[in-house]
Amino acid sequence: MSKAKPGIDKNLMNVVADLEQPAVNSHHAQQIQQDTNDRRHQDSLNHDKTEDMNPSHS
């Protein structure tokens, strides 16, 4: 791993690397898009702070 350079968001470095890869065909392009969608979905699940307001589940 290389050291992060000042002023560069290290979380975006992998995104840039992914975007720089050209899709080989439509299937590969769909796979890349699905990986992005999966990461976004998992991120939203990880940040979901809603609580179950129904006390019958206790």
Backbone as numpy.savetxt, mean C-alpha at the origin, in Angstrom:
# Nx Ny Nz CAx CAy CAz Cx Cy Cz
20.47 -2.03 2.39 19.63 -0.85 2.39 20.52 0.39 2.39
20.11 1.34 1.64 20.85 2.59 1.61 20.28 3.55 2.64
21.09 4.48 3.04 20.63 5.46 4.00 19.67 6.43 3.31
18.68 6.86 4.08 17.71 7.82 3.54 18.39 9.17 3.38
18.13 9.79 2.25 18.69 11.11 2.00 17.78 12.16 2.62
18.35 13.22 3.14 17.51 14.25 3.76 16.52 14.83 2.75
15.28 15.00 3.20 14.27 15.59 2.35 13.55 14.60 1.46
13.92 13.31 1.49 13.26 12.30 0.68 12.43 11.41 1.59
11.16 11.25 1.25 10.27 10.41 2.04 10.61 8.94 1.77
11.13 8.27 2.77 11.57 6.89 2.58 10.41 5.94 2.29
9.19 6.32 2.71 8.04 5.48 2.46 7.62 5.51 0.99
7.99 6.58 0.30 7.62 6.69 -1.10 8.67 6.11 -2.04
9.83 5.80 -1.53 10.90 5.30 -2.39 10.51 3.99 -3.07
9.85 3.08 -2.34 9.43 1.81 -2.94 8.32 2.02 -3.96
7.45 2.99 -3.69 6.38 3.29 -4.64 6.97 3.77 -5.95
7.96 4.63 -5.87 8.61 5.14 -7.08 9.27 3.99 -7.83
9.91 3.09 -7.10 10.56 1.95 -7.75 9.53 1.07 -8.45
8.37 0.88 -7.82 7.31 0.08 -8.45 6.78 0.76 -9.71
6.63 2.07 -9.66 6.08 2.79 -10.80 7.06 2.83 -11.97
8.34 2.72 -11.70 9.34 2.77 -12.76 9.40 1.49 -13.57
8.81 0.40 -13.05 8.83 -0.87 -13.77 7.73 -0.86 -14.83
8.08 -1.02 -16.08 7.04 -1.06 -17.13 6.29 -2.39 -17.08
5.00 -2.34 -17.30 4.20 -3.55 -17.34 4.51 -4.32 -18.62
4.67 -5.63 -18.50 5.00 -6.45 -19.65 3.78 -6.61 -20.55
2.64 -6.86 -19.95 1.39 -7.01 -20.71 0.23 -6.62 -19.81
-0.99 -6.76 -20.30 -2.15 -6.32 -19.52 -2.32 -7.13 -18.23
-1.99 -8.40 -18.27 -2.09 -9.22 -17.06 -1.10 -8.73 -15.99
0.11 -8.47 -16.40 1.12 -7.98 -15.47 0.73 -6.61 -14.91
0.18 -5.76 -15.77 -0.28 -4.45 -15.32 -1.38 -4.60 -14.28
-2.29 -5.55 -14.49 -3.36 -5.79 -13.54 -2.80 -6.31 -12.22
-1.78 -7.14 -12.27 -1.16 -7.66 -11.05 -0.51 -6.53 -10.24
0.16 -5.62 -10.93 0.78 -4.48 -10.25 -0.29 -3.61 -9.60
-1.39 -3.36 -10.34 -2.48 -2.55 -9.79 -3.12 -3.24 -8.60
-3.28 -4.56 -8.66 -3.88 -5.29 -7.55 -3.00 -5.23 -6.32
-1.68 -5.31 -6.49 -0.76 -5.16 -5.36 -0.96 -3.82 -4.67
-1.11 -2.76 -5.48 -1.34 -1.43 -4.92 -2.67 -1.39 -4.17
-3.70 -1.95 -4.77 -5.02 -1.97 -4.12 -4.98 -2.76 -2.82
-4.26 -3.88 -2.81 -4.16 -4.70 -1.60 -3.47 -3.93 -0.48
-2.39 -3.20 -0.83 -1.69 -2.42 0.19 -2.59 -1.32 0.75
-3.34 -0.66 -0.12 -4.25 0.39 0.34 -5.34 -0.18 1.23
-5.88 -1.34 0.86 -6.93 -1.96 1.66 -6.40 -2.37 3.02
-5.22 -2.98 3.05 -4.64 -3.40 4.33 -4.34 -2.19 5.20
-3.86 -1.11 4.59 -3.59 0.11 5.33 -4.87 0.66 5.95
-5.96 0.64 5.19 -7.23 1.14 5.73 -7.72 0.25 6.87
-7.50 -1.06 6.77 -7.88 -1.96 7.86 -7.04 -1.69 9.11
-5.76 -1.43 8.91 -4.87 -1.19 10.04 -5.20 0.11 10.76
-5.80 1.07 10.04 -6.10 2.36 10.65 -7.57 2.51 11.01
-8.35 1.45 10.92 -9.77 1.49 11.25 -9.91 1.50 12.77
-10.39 2.63 13.30 -10.50 2.77 14.76 -11.96 2.71 15.22
-12.88 2.26 14.36 -14.28 2.19 14.75 -14.47 1.09 15.79
-15.42 1.32 16.67 -15.71 0.34 17.71 -17.11 -0.19 17.50
-17.33 -1.41 17.91 -18.65 -2.01 17.83 -19.50 -1.38 18.92
-20.56 -0.70 18.53 -21.41 -0.01 19.50 -22.53 -0.90 20.03
-22.61 -2.14 19.57 -23.65 -3.04 20.02 -23.14 -3.85 21.21
-23.66 -3.60 22.43 -23.14 -4.30 23.62 -23.52 -5.77 23.70
-24.40 -6.24 22.81 -24.82 -7.65 22.87 -23.70 -8.60 22.45
-22.63 -8.09 21.86 -21.51 -8.95 21.43 -20.54 -9.26 22.54
-20.69 -8.66 23.68 -19.74 -8.87 24.79 -19.90 -10.22 25.41
